[in-house]
Amino acid sequence: MHEEKCLEKRTVYQGPSFSIRQDRVELEDGRAVGAEAKIRWNHPERGMLMPEAFIPLFENNLFILKVDRFVFDTVVEQQRRWLEEGKKPVPLSMHLSPHQAYDEHLLQYMSQRLKDTGVPAFLIELELDPVLLQQNREKVLPFARKLYQRGFTLAAGGCGSGGFPLHLLRDLPVSVLKADRQFVQESTDSQRGEQLITGLADMARELHVKVVAEGVEDERQLEVVIRAGCDMAQGAHFGAYLTREEFETVLGQAQEENP
């Protein structure tokens, strides 16, 4: 087991595979308005692995710090290239590891990378983990305010789940609330489930933030989140994982249809 973990630790940073999921659409007109940066690992023996197969290990040994920087650098470079080519970029979202969510060195690193590349900070959406918000409020809130002041778009993940501290939304400078995947998928089982999502969307409007429904997998769930008043949605219903080139094609088509 020790040797396997060492092998994984050496290999993931040497050959990670970056992909984009074209799964955030504007519910009003179906336009592609964002995407989520994903990382995969093409293991030499086990093949292509999903994040849940290796992220917990790297959370424990802190190798996640290097992985997070790799994802951030790749997202920034993608945005820089789109801008340089005259394309209209959309925000790219990435999850901020609990180990990074109050790291002043990370803040300095990200700010310098944006300065060096000329990429506006609002094109990078950083998702904050609900458990982190619950357990480390004293550290996370000041750090989140600094990110907001630097211009980053902040998203609160897991809204509607039992682990999300809704009372923190009063102080957290987020622009996006992400309705929890399980919460959305269970909303079709009862009228009460839909009412709960409607309540979340109503609260978001009062706070002047947008709601993204996560994990929309079929037409029925899509109808529920539209009725509930969500602004955007993402999930398997809108497409699989794409390469950067494939996503650029989808994005270009959407912008031609909705200039």
C-alpha positions in Angstrom: 0.0 0.0 0.0 2.8 2.4 0.8 4.5 1.8 -2.5 1.2 2.3 -4.4 0.7 5.6 -2.6 4.2 6.7 -3.4 3.7 5.8 -7.1 0.4 7.8 -7.2 2.1 10.8 -5.6 4.9 10.8 -8.1 2.7 10.2 -11.1 -0.3 12.5 -10.7 1.7 15.7 -11.0 3.8 14.4 -13.8 0.9 13.6 -16.1 -2.5 15.0 -15.0 -5.2 15.3 -17.6 -7.1 18.6 -17.7 -10.7 18.7 -19.1 -13.6 21.1 -19.1 -17.2 20.1 -18.5 -19.6 22.1 -20.6 -22.3 21.9 -18.0 -23.3 25.4 -17.0 -26.1 27.0 -19.0 -28.3 30.0 -18.6 -31.8 28.6 -18.0 -33.5 31.5 -19.7 -32.1 30.8 -23.1 -29.9 27.7 -22.8 -26.6 29.5 -23.6 -23.3 28.1 -22.4 -22.3 30.7 -19.7 -19.6 28.9 -17.8 -17.7 25.7 -17.3 -16.0 23.8 -14.6 -12.3 22.9 -14.7 -11.7 19.2 -14.0 -8.6 17.1 -13.5 -8.2 13.5 -14.3 -5.2 11.2 -13.9 -4.2 8.7 -16.5 -2.6 6.1 -14.3 -0.1 3.8 -16.1 -1.8 0.7 -14.6 -5.3 1.7 -13.6 -6.2 3.8 -16.5 -8.1 7.1 -16.4 -9.1 7.9 -12.8 -11.9 10.3 -11.6 -11.0 12.8 -8.9 -12.7 10.8 -6.1 -10.2 8.1 -6.7 -7.1 10.2 -5.9 -8.1 13.5 -4.3 -8.7 12.1 -0.8 -5.2 10.7 -0.8 -3.7 14.1 -1.8 -5.8 15.9 0.7 -4.2 13.8 3.4 -0.6 14.1 2.3 -1.0 17.8 1.2 0.0 17.0 -2.4 -3.3 18.6 -3.2 -1.5 22.0 -2.9 0.5 21.3 -6.1 -2.6 19.9 -7.8 -4.6 23.0 -7.0 -1.9 25.3 -8.4 -1.7 23.1 -11.6 -5.5 23.6 -12.1 -5.3 27.3 -11.4 -2.4 27.8 -13.8 -4.2 25.8 -16.5 -7.4 27.8 -16.1 -5.5 31.1 -16.2 -3.6 30.0 -19.3 -6.8 29.0 -21.0 -8.4 32.4 -20.3 -5.3 34.2 -21.5 -5.3 32.2 -24.8 -9.0 32.9 -25.4 -8.4 36.7 -24.8 -5.3 36.7 -27.0 -7.2 35.0 -29.8 -10.0 37.6 -29.6 -12.6 35.1 -28.2 -15.2 36.0 -25.6 -14.3 34.0 -22.6 -16.7 32.7 -19.9 -15.9 32.2 -16.2 -14.1 28.9 -15.4 -14.8 27.4 -12.1 -12.5 25.5 -9.9 -12.8 24.0 -6.4 -10.6 25.6 -3.7 -9.1 22.9 -1.5 -9.8 23.2 2.2 -6.0 23.4 2.7 -5.9 26.5 0.4 -8.9 28.4 1.5 -7.1 30.7 3.9 -3.5 30.5 2.5 -2.0 33.9 2.1 0.8 32.6 0.0 -1.8 31.2 -2.5 -3.5 34.6 -2.6 -0.2 36.3 -3.5 0.6 33.6 -6.1 -2.8 33.9 -7.8 -2.7 37.7 -7.9 0.8 37.7 -9.4 -0.2 35.1 -12.1 -3.2 37.2 -13.1 -1.0 40.3 -13.2 1.6 38.5 -15.4 -1.0 37.2 -17.8 -3.4 40.1 -17.9 -6.4 37.9 -17.2 -9.2 39.6 -15.2 -9.9 38.0 -11.9 -13.6 37.8 -12.4 -13.1 35.1 -15.1 -11.9 32.8 -12.3 -14.6 31.4 -10.1 -13.4 29.8 -6.8 -15.8 27.4 -5.1 -15.7 27.3 -1.3 -16.4 24.0 0.5 -19.4 24.0 2.9 -17.6 21.9 5.5 -14.7 24.3 5.4 -17.0 27.2 6.0 -18.6 25.4 9.0 -15.4 24.4 10.7 -13.1 27.4 10.0 -15.3 30.4 9.8 -12.8 32.7 11.6 -10.1 32.1 9.0 -12.2 31.6 5.8 -14.4 34.7 6.0 -11.5 37.2 6.1 -9.7 35.3 3.3 -12.9 35.2 1.2 -13.2 38.9 1.6 -9.6 39.4 0.3 -10.3 37.2 -2.7 -13.5 39.2 -3.4 -11.5 42.5 -3.1 -9.0 41.2 -5.6 -11.9 40.7 -8.1 -12.3 36.9 -8.0 -15.8 35.4 -8.4 -16.7 33.4 -5.4 -19.2 30.5 -5.2 -20.6 28.7 -2.2 -20.9 25.0 -2.9 -23.3 22.5 -1.4 -26.2 25.0 -0.7 -29.2 23.1 0.6 -27.2 20.2 2.0 -27.2 19.6 5.7 -23.6 20.6 6.0 -24.0 24.1 4.5 -24.2 26.9 7.1 -26.8 29.2 5.5 -26.3 31.9 8.2 -22.8 32.6 6.8 -24.3 34.0 3.6 -24.9 37.2 5.5 -21.2 37.8 5.7 -19.8 35.7 2.8 -19.1 37.8 -0.4 -20.3 35.2 -2.9 -21.8 35.9 -6.3 -23.0 32.3 -6.9 -24.8 29.8 -4.8 -24.6 26.2 -6.0 -27.7 24.1 -5.1 -26.3 20.8 -3.9 -26.4 17.9 -6.4 -28.2 15.5 -4.1 -30.7 18.3 -3.1 -31.5 18.8 -6.8 -31.9 15.1 -7.6 -34.2 14.5 -4.7 -36.4 17.5 -5.6 -38.4 15.4 -8.1 -39.5 13.0 -5.4 -41.8 15.4 -3.6 -43.5 18.7 -3.9 -41.6 19.7 -0.7 -38.3 19.1 -2.4 -39.2 21.6 -5.2 -40.4 24.1 -2.6 -37.1 23.9 -0.8 -35.2 24.8 -4.0 -37.7 27.6 -4.7 -36.9 28.9 -1.2 -33.2 28.8 -1.9 -33.7 30.7 -5.2 -35.9 33.3 -3.5 -33.3 33.8 -0.8 -30.6 34.2 -3.5 -32.6 36.9 -5.2 -32.9 38.8 -1.9 -29.1 38.6 -1.6 -28.6 39.6 -5.3 -26.6 36.5 -6.1 -27.2 33.8 -8.8 -28.2 30.2 -8.2 -26.7 27.3 -10.1 -28.5 23.9 -9.8 -25.9 21.2 -9.8 -26.3 17.6 -10.9 -29.2 18.1 -13.4 -29.4 14.7 -15.1 -32.7 14.6 -17.0 -35.6 16.7 -18.4 -37.7 16.2 -15.3 -35.1 17.7 -13.0 -34.5 20.5 -15.4 -38.2 21.4 -15.3 -38.1 21.5 -11.5 -35.1 23.9 -11.3 -36.7 26.2 -13.9 -39.9 26.3 -12.0 -38.0 26.9 -8.8 -36.4 30.0 -10.3 -32.8 28.9 -10.5 -30.7 31.1 -12.8 -28.3 28.4 -14.2 -27.9 24.7 -14.2 -25.1 22.1 -14.8 -25.0 18.4 -14.9 -24.9 15.4 -17.2 -28.1 16.6 -19.0 -26.1 19.3 -20.7 -23.1 17.2 -21.9 -20.2 15.1 -21.0 -16.6 16.0 -20.3 -15.0 17.8 -23.2 -11.5 18.7 -24.2 -10.7 22.4 -24.3 -11.0 22.3 -28.1 -14.5 20.7 -28.0 -15.7 23.2 -25.4 -14.4 26.1 -27.6 -16.6 24.8 -30.4 -19.7 24.7 -28.2 -18.9 28.1 -26.7 -18.4 29.6 -30.2 -21.7 28.3 -31.4 -23.5 29.7 -28.4 -22.0 33.1 -28.9 -22.8 33.1 -32.6 -26.4 32.4 -31.8 -26.5 34.9 -28.9 -24.0 37.7 -29.8 
